[in-house]
Amino acid sequence: MNHFDAIVIGMGGVGSASLFHLARRGARVLGIDRFSAGHDRGSSHGQTRIIRQAYFEHASYVPLLQRAYQLWRELEEMVEESLYFPVGLLEVGPPQGVVVPGVLKAAREHNLEVETVDVAEIADRFPGFTVADGDHAIFEREAGYLRVEECVLAHLKAAAKYGAQQRFHETVVSWRCLGDGVEVSTDKATYSAGRLVIAAGAWANSLLRDLGHSLHVVRKHLHWYATSDQDYQQRDGAPTFFYEAAGGYFYGFPSRDNLGLKIAEHSGGELVADPLTVDRSVDPADQQRVETFLRTYLPQVTTTQMAHAVCLYTMSADEHFLLDHHPRHSQVAFAAGLSGHGFKFTSVLGEAMAQLILERRTDLPIDFLRLDRPTLR
Ligand SMILES: Cc1cc2nc3c(=O)[nH]c(=O)nc-3n(C[C@H](O)[C@H](O)[C@H](O)COP(=O)(O)OP(=O)(O)OC[C@H]3O[C@@H](n4cnc5c(N)ncnc54)[C@H](O)[C@@H]3O)c2cc1C
């Protein structure tokens, strides 16, 4: 039988969570993905993702993050697996920059605990990390990281427990509305459903062409470097970190296994014409920027590269998510343009998608991310 209450296109970060929340609400639901479960071709791979609450990008995200934290904890209990590691986050930057004032503003507005670290104490508190003259440092203890592939797999596993059907290695070629339902055609079959969630990550443009919002995809590199130094080991208390540095925004994760410390540049990125054919080789210029950052701020890390991966950011015009009903089809909802900072939210975005299409509304505060929003300040 090819009829469902709801279909979810894409079973990556948002799609796997949407599938779970729909199935948990009793919907007969089908998820479709062109790749395998927990694959490394989109935006939800590479071992880890930072999760934090004092959100410098915009303080309006904080209530969503608070709900996301609860949902990650619930998911951990459901699948009996550790997904979230609260190792803390060290954020560094100029006092008049973007990160430090943004973190302090979000913390003030939402009464979050963050600690302004005396820069003279950095060497003692966070050995192995340095701060440039004049920069400030903030520590968010309740921050840390999520194991990214395991989170996707956990949502899929939990969704399956509630009866969700999942088809991998099947590509959606088109969808259309029929009456108050939808029809979805893939390279293998045609399905119908009452409702549709589109969570296609880097492929959103091709499935949401008529929205009039162009999203652009950029290539991002992840690098792992060997470090024998105990200063960068998770087991010895090293935190995740995010620097607003002179050369750009850089972030990373303590060494948790023999791959070593993971580091990447958040700013920049080359435009990708087709996410299916992206060049996945090391970019020497990117590598050089990252190694310059390491030499300056984390000087004990070696430059022996242990691993490298390419991942995709899907950028909206203002770098904030687009979450809404389709403007002409209320039976269709989408999450798109997560702009390189969406993974930590995927638990709550799945809940939002499920509510938007089953109840046609949500109490979750996502209005500031709707399609026709005013400019975010
Ligand atoms: C290098 C890197 C570092 C990041 N770091 C962080 C971080 O520290 N913290 C954070 O919160 N966020 C971070 N992000 C961002 C975050 O990972 C993404 O915003 C998030 O994973 C996007 O999820 P998604 O569901 O939109 O996309 P995806 O997880 O890529 O899912 C989209 C899915 O749709 C499927 N699909 C697409 N089109 C079709 C089709 N036609 N038919 C069938 N299936 C289809 C794809 O195969 C894919 O599985 C990072 C991203 C990258 C790339």
The ligand as a Tripos MOL2 file, in Angstrom:
@<TRIPOS>MOLECULE
LIG
   53    58     1     0     0
SMALL
NO_CHARGES

@<TRIPOS>ATOM
      1 C1         31.2360   20.9600    8.4590 C.3       1 LIG1
      2 C2         29.9610   21.2630    9.1630 C.ar      1 LIG1
      3 C3         30.0030   21.5990   10.5040 C.ar      1 LIG1
      4 C4         28.8320   21.9190   11.1870 C.ar      1 LIG1
      5 N1         28.8950   22.2010   12.5320 N.ar      1 LIG1
      6 C5         27.7570   22.4120   13.2200 C.ar      1 LIG1
      7 C6         27.7800   22.5280   14.6330 C.ar      1 LIG1
      8 O1         28.8420   22.4340   15.2590 O.2       1 LIG1
      9 N2         26.5950   22.7070   15.2790 N.ar      1 LIG1
     10 C7         25.4160   22.7650   14.6100 C.ar      1 LIG1
     11 O2         24.3820   22.9190   15.2580 O.2       1 LIG1
     12 N3         25.3520   22.6430   13.2680 N.ar      1 LIG1
     13 C8         26.4860   22.4610   12.5730 C.ar      1 LIG1
     14 N4         26.4490   22.2880   11.2080 N.ar      1 LIG1
     15 C9         25.1800   22.4360   10.4930 C.3       1 LIG1
     16 C10        24.3220   21.2100   10.5650 C.3       1 LIG1
     17 O3         25.0940   20.0400   10.5380 O.3       1 LIG1
     18 C11        23.3080   21.2660    9.4460 C.3       1 LIG1
     19 O4         22.5910   22.4960    9.5400 O.3       1 LIG1
     20 C12        22.3080   20.1320    9.5280 C.3       1 LIG1
     21 O5         22.9770   18.8970    9.6560 O.3       1 LIG1
     22 C13        21.4290   20.1300    8.2840 C.3       1 LIG1
     23 O6         20.4690   19.1040    8.3930 O.3       1 LIG1
     24 P1         19.4620   18.8320    7.1820 P.3       1 LIG1
     25 O7         18.4870   17.8460    7.6630 O.co2     1 LIG1
     26 O8         18.9690   20.1580    6.6770 O.co2     1 LIG1
     27 O9         20.3850   18.2460    6.0230 O.3       1 LIG1
     28 P2         20.9180   16.7350    5.8340 P.3       1 LIG1
     29 O10        21.2230   16.1460    7.1600 O.co2     1 LIG1
     30 O11        21.9720   16.7600    4.8030 O.co2     1 LIG1
     31 O12        19.6420   15.9680    5.3070 O.3       1 LIG1
     32 C14        19.0840   16.1710    4.0330 C.3       1 LIG1
     33 C15        18.7370   14.8000    3.5080 C.3       1 LIG1
     34 O13        17.8680   14.9060    2.3930 O.3       1 LIG1
     35 C16        18.1960   13.8730    1.4890 C.3       1 LIG1
     36 N5         17.6640   14.2600    0.1920 N.ar      1 LIG1
     37 C17        17.8520   15.4260   -0.4340 C.ar      1 LIG1
     38 N6         17.1940   15.4610   -1.6060 N.ar      1 LIG1
     39 C18        16.5800   14.2730   -1.7250 C.ar      1 LIG1
     40 C19        15.7660   13.6860   -2.7360 C.ar      1 LIG1
     41 N7         15.4520   14.3440   -3.8610 N.pl3     1 LIG1
     42 N8         15.3060   12.4360   -2.5400 N.ar      1 LIG1
     43 C20        15.6150   11.7520   -1.4100 C.ar      1 LIG1
     44 N9         16.4010   12.2580   -0.4350 N.ar      1 LIG1
     45 C21        16.8670   13.5000   -0.5900 C.ar      1 LIG1
     46 C22        19.7040   13.8090    1.5700 C.3       1 LIG1
     47 O14        20.2170   12.5940    1.0820 O.3       1 LIG1
     48 C23        19.9530   14.0210    3.0470 C.3       1 LIG1
     49 O15        20.0320   12.7920    3.7500 O.3       1 LIG1
     50 C24        27.6010   21.9390   10.5070 C.ar      1 LIG1
     51 C25        27.5560   21.5820    9.1460 C.ar      1 LIG1
     52 C26        28.7190   21.2360    8.4850 C.ar      1 LIG1
     53 C27        28.6450   20.8710    7.0340 C.3       1 LIG1
@<TRIPOS>BOND
     1     1     2 1
     2     2     3 ar
     3     2    52 ar
     4     3     4 ar
     5     4     5 ar
     6     4    50 ar
     7     5     6 ar
     8     6     7 ar
     9     6    13 1
    10     7     8 2
    11     7     9 ar
    12     9    10 ar
    13    10    11 2
    14    10    12 ar
    15    12    13 ar
    16    13    14 ar
    17    14    15 1
    18    14    50 ar
    19    15    16 1
    20    16    17 1
    21    16    18 1
    22    18    19 1
    23    18    20 1
    24    20    21 1
    25    20    22 1
    26    22    23 1
    27    23    24 1
    28    24    25 2
    29    24    26 1
    30    24    27 1
    31    27    28 1
    32    28    29 2
    33    28    30 1
    34    28    31 1
    35    31    32 1
    36    32    33 1
    37    33    34 1
    38    33    48 1
    39    34    35 1
    40    35    36 1
    41    35    46 1
    42    36    37 ar
    43    36    45 ar
    44    37    38 ar
    45    38    39 ar
    46    39    40 ar
    47    39    45 ar
    48    40    41 1
    49    40    42 ar
    50    42    43 ar
    51    43    44 ar
    52    44    45 ar
    53    46    47 1
    54    46    48 1
    55    48    49 1
    56    50    51 ar
    57    51    52 ar
    58    52    53 1
@<TRIPOS>SUBSTRUCTURE
     1 LIG1         1 GROUP 0 **** ****
